């Protein structure tokens, strides 16, 4: 190789290595990595809000839930505020061993929740089954549903077990803003 072509060849090799390095360092995209999370991905974006009136005293709690992709697109994170104060922080992630969508979150009282989200065949309902790990060391088992109401709303219903039967505790309508 002549001295004249050596700098050009070196420059071409550097360009190839640089392009390869750039291609490998690009962040993943939702379409490429998040297919197992597709049943919950419609929740991503905007702020979901609801105003919940306490039937016992009439006070209203304003709830804001911000849901977004984690930077690596392998989880969907959420933060929920009650009357402007942080209350829940958590995420959904795909469990490749169990082949389920799992979720984990903590609340401002120090409790931790661990559960699974199972999409219903209807394509608009998520069935949640979870355990709340209370700060007193006890565990509570709960179920909930998230039922899609168009693109920008959903119904959230929570059920607890009483005398062996699942009974509805509350039902809340959220809208995306």
Secondary structure, DSSP 4 states (H G I P E B T S, - for coil): --HHHHHHHHHHHHHHHHHHHHHHHSPP-HHHH-GGGHHHHTT-SSEEEEEEE-TTT--EEEEEEEEEE-TTSSEEEEEEEETTEEEEEEEEEEETTTTEEEEEEEETTS-EEEEEEEE-TTSSEEEEEEEEE-TTS-EEEEEEEEEE-SSSEEEEEEEEEETTEEEEEEEEEEEE-
